[in-house]
């Protein structure tokens, strides 16, 4: 059984929602965001109550990797405007390979964005992530996986319109 919850949003956000609300399930988006927020808070409470350093650090790492993935996802969305039809189709075909990326993937991603003339200063919104991506191979992989996810989310939104026979 489901329970109803009323969500209030600022007027400006509500206005931005109006032209795009038919592209996604608002309830599902809110449920996912709430699930993530609850999970993060539960993890924080669990860490606060835990005396086990390894468990606490693993939890912190997972939260950080989630943020890294989100940062990559958002870059994927922002940089999608530079992609061609052929590139969207390519990323759709190879998306299943995203689980087997290696730590070199970020070099390829930066080179690809350079070829697309996507500005370096617009790539990473949080400067702390730049350092993390330099020192942690897993973060580079997760960031690139997030980027592919962001690109494919844009593609799934527009694919039917693009492929529509005129």
RALIN-V290212 format. One record per helix or strand. SS is the DSSP state (H for helix, E for strand). FROM is the first residue (numbers start at 1). TO is the last residue. If there is no record, write none. Layout:
# RALIN-V290212
ss = <SS	SS>
from = <FROM	FROM>
to = <TO	TO>
This chain:
# RALIN-V290212
ss = <H	H	H	H	H	H	H	H	H>
from = <11	21	26	53	85	105	120	127	137>
to = <18	23	49	82	100	115	122	135	163>
